[in-house]
């Protein structure tokens, strides 16, 4: 039993220096950061790994693999946190508001567009109007993700940073749309 605990501990401590991509060796065979993700494959591997490392299965309190797997899966399965993570590996931390604002200040037209769409959302009175804004926003999200794919693949980190901040705006708008109710104030975070 002592060997098992020591092995678990050494495995857990050695895995903390991994990139999030390395937690899923079947999905990311090279172990290197990449934009493209086979979500079905990632989810399958995540579930398989959790079945081996979940606290209900592992009695050792030393093994924090399950929480690391959760964090890695949550980050890599969605475009915004995945892009933020990849950029952080290249020294660009967009999770800090100050850094995101610096990047955003390079494109004041985007901020104006976001504010215009926010106003439109505040002024709508019907579900039909909401569906129109939602459809337009889904298109913006899709276009932004496609541009991000190109920026990441070409390792154009400056463009990827701009697009990641833009994606954050459109994702926040998407969340506000999902929570919209007639007469209820809109909470839109930037």
Buried (B, 14 or more C-beta within 10 A) or exposed (E): EEEEBEEBBEEBEEBEEEBBBBBBEEBBEEEEBBBEBEEEEBEBBBEEBBEEBBBEEBEBEBBBBBEBBEBBBEBBBBBBBBBBBBBBEEEBEBEEEEBBEEBBEEEEEBBEBBEEBBEBBEEBEEEEBBEEBBEBBEEBBEEBBEBBBEBBEEEEBEBBBBBBBBBBBBBBBBEBBEEBEEEEEBEBEB
